[in-house]
């Protein structure tokens, strides 16, 4: 899939005005000299990390504002790498600061803590240490923390000299979520924690309407990118590491999309008949709808999305790929508002969920998710299933999917739906879709290099 959606409940804090983006310190005079590019990048990374870690902001939203301010794509890639490394290693960095400082920085001194994490992340990424340390110390001054520049320098040099302490793979997980994962998956939890702490590969979906997969793999090799095929996925290529879309040949012309392998399996699980009438009930950002249409342009597909801005992203995705579908801003649970009464042959419900299966791509999930969120999401998922079921034709197929690992959102949700819906029948999927739970199939993060994902294929008798 495209970068996984953050579809959780609304945040608890009051709306705030967008912060002005500047590489200059907030208290600098208007004619302050411009910062060196390396320093400006560290300042920006610290501000993004501070907003995500201490202000409860979405990583995806912060990066969407920050990355366009960097003209060089190499700087944009470095900013992302630093922030992601800092979030993945957050527990390890905090352990180091707790061991080395009499009073480690807390939430009230979030800017300093964020900058220290940015500096430590560069060491983990094995960037040239001297330049990284010097730029981070200068960033402390640029952030108005000249009096703490010596402290930043000393701590980063100690990390360079002594190394960082080791922590358990689940150290970054909040207690309630760790315990829930261990209860849900006692034999898989350790592997889930380990895989979720690793960087994810880049999965590509080749647009079969534009180019053959093998031919595109050769284009990647000519561009210096080594891509591997997958026997599980007909349209996929996998590249180890992160690759900016600007480096992908033909991306702007619709030759390829970025979408994880687990998300690509959705098209195989739904498998609508040629020319079928299909509903994508929670469509943004449009990757799954696009994949279905790449395989069969005769599908009559309706894409729904609650938010107009997110629906525009669906339109942009389809337009780049040379595809089209009917699109409507609508609440999928309010069927009378958008449905004309003509049944769908296939319904895709890629439901809003806790995103616990994509922590390696959305590490801020571990910061922002709360137990009440899971309860609210499970209630929403049940409402969506009940509302959409009458729109499905007799003999039609509904695919319920999430990028969650929690059983309350997955097989538990499906079991409850089947119990209250007499004409709903669960059909089997093959081993490509992961572990058979009895009420669907669960993939765990890292298996075959893919994200954690759940699939349940339900037919209306």
C-alpha positions as CSV (number, residue, x, y, z in Angstrom):
1,X,0.0,0.0,0.0
2,X,1.0,3.6,-0.1
3,X,2.2,4.9,3.1
4,X,-0.3,3.5,5.6
5,X,-3.1,5.8,6.7
6,X,-3.5,7.2,10.2
7,X,-7.2,6.7,10.5
8,X,-7.6,6.7,14.3
9,X,-10.0,8.7,16.4
10,X,-9.6,12.5,16.6
11,X,-6.9,13.8,18.8
12,X,-7.8,15.1,22.2
13,X,-6.0,18.5,22.1
14,X,-7.7,21.5,20.7
15,X,-7.0,22.5,17.1
16,X,-3.9,24.7,16.8
17,X,-2.9,27.1,14.1
18,X,-0.2,25.7,11.7
19,X,3.2,26.7,13.0
20,X,5.3,28.8,10.7
21,X,8.1,26.8,9.2
22,X,11.5,28.5,9.4
23,X,15.0,27.3,9.7
24,X,15.9,30.3,11.8
25,X,15.5,30.3,15.6
26,X,12.2,31.7,16.8
27,X,13.9,34.6,18.7
28,X,16.4,35.5,16.0
29,X,16.4,39.1,14.6
30,X,14.8,39.5,11.2
31,X,18.1,39.9,9.4
32,X,19.9,36.9,11.0
33,X,22.3,35.2,8.6
34,X,20.9,32.0,6.9
35,X,21.9,28.8,8.6
36,X,24.2,26.3,6.9
37,X,22.2,23.6,5.1
38,X,23.4,20.9,7.5
39,X,22.5,22.9,10.5
40,X,19.1,23.9,9.1
41,X,18.2,20.3,8.4
42,X,19.0,19.3,12.1
43,X,16.9,22.2,13.4
44,X,14.0,21.1,11.2
45,X,14.5,17.4,12.3
46,X,14.4,18.5,16.0
47,X,11.3,20.5,15.5
48,X,9.5,17.7,13.7
49,X,10.5,15.2,16.4
50,X,9.5,17.6,19.2
51,X,6.1,18.1,17.7
52,X,5.5,14.4,17.3
53,X,6.9,13.3,20.6
54,X,5.8,16.1,22.9
55,X,2.8,17.8,21.2
56,X,1.0,14.7,20.0
57,X,1.2,15.6,16.4
58,X,1.1,13.1,13.5
59,X,4.4,12.2,12.0
60,X,2.9,12.0,8.6
61,X,1.4,15.4,8.9
62,X,4.6,17.0,10.2
63,X,6.7,15.5,7.4
64,X,4.1,16.7,4.9
65,X,4.7,20.2,6.0
66,X,8.5,20.0,6.5
67,X,9.8,18.0,3.6
68,X,8.7,20.5,0.9
69,X,10.8,23.2,2.6
70,X,14.0,21.3,1.6
71,X,14.9,21.8,-2.1
72,X,17.4,18.9,-2.3
73,X,15.8,15.4,-2.4
74,X,18.9,14.1,-0.6
75,X,18.1,16.4,2.3
76,X,14.5,15.3,2.3
77,X,15.6,11.7,2.5
78,X,18.1,12.4,5.3
79,X,15.4,14.3,7.3
80,X,13.1,11.3,7.1
81,X,15.8,8.9,7.9
82,X,16.9,10.8,11.0
83,X,13.3,11.3,12.4
84,X,12.4,7.6,11.8
85,X,15.6,6.4,13.4
86,X,15.0,8.7,16.4
87,X,11.4,7.4,16.9
88,X,12.4,3.7,16.5
89,X,15.3,4.0,18.9
90,X,13.5,6.4,21.3
91,X,13.6,4.0,24.3
92,X,17.3,3.3,23.7
93,X,18.1,7.0,23.5
94,X,16.2,7.8,26.7
95,X,18.0,5.0,28.5
96,X,21.3,6.5,27.5
97,X,20.3,10.0,28.6
98,X,19.0,8.6,31.9
99,X,22.3,6.9,32.5
100,X,24.5,9.9,31.6
101,X,22.6,12.8,33.0
102,X,21.7,13.7,36.6
103,X,18.4,15.1,35.4
104,X,17.5,14.0,31.8
105,X,15.3,16.4,29.8
106,X,11.6,15.8,30.2
107,X,8.5,17.0,28.4
108,X,9.1,20.6,29.6
109,X,12.5,20.6,27.9
110,X,11.3,18.7,24.9
111,X,13.2,20.8,22.3
112,X,16.5,19.8,23.9
113,X,15.5,16.2,24.2
114,X,14.4,16.1,20.6
115,X,17.7,17.6,19.5
116,X,19.7,15.1,21.5
117,X,17.7,12.3,19.9
118,X,18.4,13.8,16.5
119,X,22.1,13.7,17.2
120,X,22.0,10.1,18.5
121,X,20.0,9.0,15.5
122,X,22.8,10.2,13.2
123,X,25.3,8.0,15.1
124,X,22.9,5.0,14.7
125,X,22.6,5.8,11.0
126,X,26.4,5.8,10.8
127,X,26.6,9.3,9.3
128,X,30.1,10.9,9.3
129,X,30.4,11.5,13.0
130,X,32.4,14.7,13.1
131,X,30.2,16.6,10.7
132,X,27.0,15.3,12.3
133,X,28.1,16.3,15.8
134,X,29.3,19.7,14.7
135,X,26.0,20.4,12.8
136,X,23.9,19.2,15.8
137,X,25.8,21.4,18.2
138,X,25.3,24.4,15.9
139,X,21.6,23.5,15.7
140,X,21.5,23.9,19.5
141,X,22.7,27.4,19.1
142,X,20.3,28.1,16.3
143,X,17.4,26.9,18.5
144,X,18.4,29.5,21.1
145,X,20.1,27.0,23.3
146,X,23.7,28.3,23.2
147,X,24.0,27.7,26.9
148,X,23.4,24.0,26.3
149,X,25.6,23.5,23.2
150,X,28.4,22.2,25.3
151,X,26.1,19.7,27.0
152,X,24.9,18.5,23.5
153,X,28.5,18.2,22.4
154,X,29.6,16.2,25.5
155,X,26.7,13.8,25.4
156,X,27.1,13.0,21.7
157,X,30.8,12.5,22.0
158,X,30.2,10.1,24.9
159,X,27.7,8.2,22.7
160,X,30.3,8.1,20.0
161,X,33.0,6.8,22.4
162,X,31.0,4.4,24.6
163,X,28.2,3.3,22.4
164,X,24.5,3.2,23.3
165,X,22.9,0.8,25.9
166,X,20.9,-2.1,24.6
167,X,17.2,-2.2,25.5
168,X,14.5,-4.8,25.0
169,X,12.8,-4.8,21.6
170,X,9.5,-4.0,23.3
171,X,10.8,-1.1,25.4
172,X,9.2,1.6,23.3
173,X,5.7,-0.1,23.5
174,X,3.4,1.3,26.2
175,X,2.6,-1.2,28.9
176,X,-1.0,-1.7,28.0
177,X,-0.3,-2.4,24.3
178,X,2.6,-4.7,25.1
179,X,0.5,-6.7,27.5
180,X,-2.4,-6.8,25.0
181,X,-0.1,-8.0,22.2
182,X,1.4,-10.7,24.4
183,X,-2.1,-11.9,25.4
184,X,-3.3,-11.9,21.8
185,X,-0.2,-13.6,20.3
186,X,1.8,-15.3,23.1
187,X,4.0,-17.3,20.7
188,X,4.4,-14.4,18.2
189,X,4.8,-11.3,20.4
190,X,8.6,-11.4,20.7
191,X,8.9,-11.6,16.9
192,X,6.3,-8.8,16.4
193,X,8.3,-6.5,18.7
194,X,11.6,-7.3,17.0
195,X,10.2,-6.8,13.5
196,X,8.4,-3.6,14.4
197,X,11.7,-2.0,15.5
198,X,13.3,-2.6,12.1
199,X,13.2,-0.3,9.1
200,X,10.8,-1.5,6.4
201,X,11.9,-2.2,2.8
202,X,10.4,-0.3,-0.2
203,X,7.7,-2.3,-1.9
204,X,6.7,-1.3,-5.4
205,X,3.5,-2.1,-7.4
206,X,4.2,-2.1,-11.1
207,X,1.3,-0.8,-13.2
208,X,0.7,-3.7,-15.5
209,X,-1.2,-1.4,-17.9
210,X,2.0,0.5,-18.5
211,X,4.9,-1.9,-18.2
212,X,5.8,-5.5,-17.5
213,X,7.3,-6.2,-14.1
214,X,10.5,-7.8,-15.4
215,X,11.0,-4.9,-17.8
216,X,10.6,-2.4,-15.0
217,X,13.0,-4.3,-12.8
218,X,15.6,-3.8,-15.6
219,X,14.9,-0.1,-15.6
220,X,15.5,0.0,-11.8
221,X,18.8,-1.8,-12.3
222,X,19.8,0.7,-14.9
223,X,19.0,3.4,-12.3
224,X,21.3,1.7,-9.8
225,X,18.5,0.1,-7.8
226,X,18.4,-3.7,-7.0
227,X,14.9,-5.0,-7.0
228,X,13.7,-8.5,-6.1
229,X,10.5,-10.2,-7.3
230,X,8.1,-12.0,-5.0
231,X,6.6,-15.4,-5.8
232,X,3.6,-14.3,-3.7
233,X,2.8,-11.1,-5.6
234,X,2.3,-10.8,-9.3
235,X,2.8,-7.0,-9.6
236,X,5.4,-6.4,-6.8
237,X,9.1,-5.6,-6.6
238,X,11.0,-5.1,-3.3
239,X,14.0,-2.9,-2.7
240,X,15.8,-3.0,0.6
241,X,15.9,0.4,2.3
242,X,14.0,3.6,1.6
243,X,13.9,4.9,-1.9
244,X,12.4,8.4,-2.6
245,X,9.8,8.3,-5.4
246,X,11.9,10.9,-7.3
247,X,14.4,8.1,-7.9
248,X,11.9,5.7,-9.4
249,X,11.9,5.7,-13.2
250,X,8.5,6.6,-14.6
251,X,6.8,7.3,-11.3
252,X,5.3,10.6,-12.4
253,X,4.0,8.9,-15.5
254,X,2.2,6.2,-13.6
255,X,4.5,3.2,-14.2
256,X,4.8,2.3,-10.6
257,X,3.4,3.0,-7.1
258,X,4.8,2.5,-3.6
259,X,2.6,0.0,-1.8
260,X,3.5,-2.7,0.8
261,X,3.2,-6.3,-0.2
262,X,0.5,-7.0,2.4
263,X,-1.6,-4.3,0.9
264,X,-1.1,-5.6,-2.6
265,X,-2.6,-8.9,-1.5
266,X,-5.9,-7.2,-1.0
267,X,-6.6,-7.3,-4.8
268,X,-6.0,-11.1,-4.7
269,X,-8.2,-11.6,-1.7
270,X,-11.2,-9.6,-3.1
271,X,-10.7,-10.8,-6.7
272,X,-13.8,-9.2,-8.2
273,X,-15.2,-10.6,-11.5
274,X,-14.5,-8.7,-14.7
275,X,-16.6,-5.7,-15.0
276,X,-18.0,-6.0,-11.5
277,X,-19.6,-3.2,-9.5
278,X,-17.2,-2.5,-6.6
279,X,-17.3,-0.3,-3.6
280,X,-14.1,0.9,-1.8
281,X,-15.6,2.2,1.4
282,X,-12.6,3.9,3.0
283,X,-10.6,4.6,-0.1
284,X,-7.8,7.1,0.7
285,X,-5.1,7.4,-0.4
286,X,-6.4,5.2,-3.3
287,X,-3.7,2.6,-3.6
288,X,-6.0,-0.4,-3.3
289,X,-8.6,1.0,-5.7
290,X,-5.9,1.8,-8.2
291,X,-4.5,-1.8,-8.0
292,X,-8.0,-3.2,-8.7
293,X,-8.4,-0.9,-11.7
294,X,-4.9,-1.6,-13.0
295,X,-5.9,-5.3,-13.2
296,X,-9.3,-4.6,-14.7
297,X,-10.2,-1.2,-16.0
298,X,-13.8,-2.4,-16.7
299,X,-14.6,-2.5,-13.0
300,X,-17.3,0.0,-12.0
301,X,-15.7,1.3,-8.9
302,X,-17.1,3.8,-6.3
303,X,-14.6,5.2,-3.9
304,X,-15.9,6.8,-0.7
305,X,-14.0,8.9,1.8
306,X,-15.2,10.9,4.7
307,X,-12.8,13.8,4.3
308,X,-12.7,15.8,1.1
309,X,-8.9,16.5,1.2
310,X,-8.3,12.7,1.5
311,X,-10.7,12.0,-1.4
312,X,-8.7,14.5,-3.5
313,X,-5.6,12.3,-2.8
314,X,-7.6,9.4,-4.3
315,X,-8.2,11.4,-7.4
316,X,-4.6,12.4,-7.7
317,X,-3.5,8.8,-7.3
318,X,-5.8,7.6,-10.0
319,X,-4.9,10.5,-12.3
320,X,-1.2,9.8,-12.1
321,X,-1.9,6.1,-13.1
322,X,-4.2,7.0,-15.9
323,X,-7.2,5.6,-14.1
324,X,-10.6,6.8,-13.1
325,X,-13.5,5.9,-10.8
326,X,-16.5,7.5,-9.3
327,X,-15.6,9.3,-6.1
328,X,-17.8,10.7,-3.3
329,X,-17.3,12.4,0.0
330,X,-19.5,10.5,2.3
331,X,-19.8,8.7,5.6
332,X,-19.8,5.0,4.7
333,X,-22.1,4.3,7.7
334,X,-24.7,6.7,6.4
335,X,-25.8,4.5,3.6
336,X,-29.0,6.4,2.8
337,X,-26.9,9.5,2.0
338,X,-24.8,7.9,-0.8
339,X,-26.2,4.5,-2.0
340,X,-28.6,4.4,-4.9
341,X,-29.9,1.0,-4.0
342,X,-28.0,-0.9,-6.8
343,X,-26.1,-3.7,-5.0
344,X,-22.4,-4.1,-5.3
345,X,-20.8,-7.3,-6.5
346,X,-17.8,-6.7,-4.2
347,X,-17.1,-4.4,-1.2
348,X,-13.7,-3.6,0.1
349,X,-13.7,-2.4,3.7
350,X,-10.1,-1.4,4.5
351,X,-11.2,-0.3,7.9
352,X,-9.8,2.4,10.1
353,X,-7.7,0.7,12.8
354,X,-5.0,1.0,15.4
355,X,-2.2,0.5,12.8
356,X,-0.4,-1.8,15.1
357,X,0.8,-3.9,12.2
358,X,2.7,-1.0,10.6
359,X,4.6,0.4,13.5
360,X,7.8,0.1,11.6
361,X,6.3,2.6,9.1
362,X,4.4,4.7,11.6
363,X,6.5,4.6,14.8
364,X,4.4,7.4,16.3
365,X,1.6,4.9,16.7
366,X,3.3,3.8,19.9
367,X,3.3,7.4,21.2
368,X,-0.3,8.3,20.3
369,X,-2.5,5.2,20.6
370,X,-4.5,4.8,23.8
371,X,-6.7,1.9,25.0
372,X,-9.9,4.0,24.5
373,X,-8.8,4.5,20.8
374,X,-9.0,0.7,20.2
375,X,-12.4,0.5,21.8
376,X,-13.7,3.4,19.6
377,X,-12.1,1.9,16.5
378,X,-13.7,-1.5,17.2
379,X,-17.1,0.1,17.6
380,X,-16.6,2.0,14.3
381,X,-15.5,-1.2,12.5
382,X,-18.7,-2.9,13.7
383,X,-20.9,-0.1,12.5
384,X,-19.2,-0.1,9.1
385,X,-19.7,-3.9,8.7
386,X,-23.3,-3.7,9.6
387,X,-24.0,-0.6,7.4
388,X,-22.3,-1.9,4.3
389,X,-23.5,-5.5,4.4
390,X,-27.0,-4.6,2.9
391,X,-25.3,-2.9,-0.1
392,X,-23.7,-6.2,-1.1
393,X,-25.4,-8.4,-3.7
394,X,-26.5,-11.9,-2.9
395,X,-23.5,-14.1,-3.8
396,X,-21.2,-11.0,-3.5
397,X,-18.0,-10.7,-1.6
398,X,-17.0,-8.3,1.2
399,X,-13.3,-8.2,2.1
400,X,-12.7,-6.9,5.6
401,X,-9.1,-5.8,6.1
402,X,-7.0,-3.9,8.6
403,X,-3.3,-3.2,9.2
404,X,-3.9,-4.1,12.9
405,X,-2.6,-7.0,14.9
406,X,-5.1,-6.8,17.7
407,X,-7.7,-9.6,17.7
408,X,-10.5,-7.3,18.9
409,X,-10.2,-5.5,15.6
410,X,-9.6,-8.6,13.5
411,X,-10.8,-12.1,14.0
412,X,-12.8,-11.1,17.1
413,X,-14.6,-8.5,15.0
414,X,-15.3,-10.9,12.3
415,X,-16.5,-13.6,14.7
416,X,-19.0,-11.2,16.2
417,X,-20.2,-10.0,12.8
418,X,-20.8,-13.6,11.6
419,X,-22.7,-14.4,14.8
420,X,-25.2,-11.6,14.3
421,X,-25.4,-11.9,10.5
422,X,-27.1,-15.1,9.4
423,X,-26.4,-14.7,5.6
424,X,-22.7,-14.0,6.1
425,X,-20.3,-16.9,5.3
426,X,-16.5,-16.7,5.8
427,X,-14.6,-18.3,2.9
428,X,-11.0,-19.6,3.2
429,X,-7.9,-17.9,1.8
430,X,-4.6,-19.6,1.0
431,X,-1.3,-19.5,2.9
432,X,-0.2,-16.3,1.1
433,X,-2.5,-14.4,3.5
434,X,-0.8,-15.6,6.7
435,X,-2.0,-17.5,9.7
436,X,-5.5,-18.9,9.7
437,X,-7.1,-17.6,12.9
438,X,-10.4,-19.4,12.4
439,X,-12.1,-16.1,11.5
440,X,-9.7,-14.7,9.0
441,X,-6.0,-14.6,8.2
442,X,-3.3,-12.7,10.0
443,X,0.1,-11.6,8.6
444,X,2.7,-10.5,11.1
445,X,5.2,-7.6,10.4
446,X,8.4,-8.8,8.8
447,X,7.0,-12.0,7.4
448,X,8.2,-12.2,3.8
449,X,9.3,-8.6,4.3
450,X,5.7,-7.3,4.5
451,X,3.7,-5.4,7.0
452,X,1.3,-6.8,9.5
453,X,-2.2,-7.2,8.0
454,X,-5.5,-9.0,8.5
455,X,-7.9,-10.3,5.8
456,X,-11.4,-11.9,6.1
457,X,-13.3,-12.8,2.9
458,X,-17.0,-12.9,3.6
459,X,-19.7,-14.0,1.1
460,X,-23.3,-13.1,1.3
461,X,-25.3,-16.3,0.9
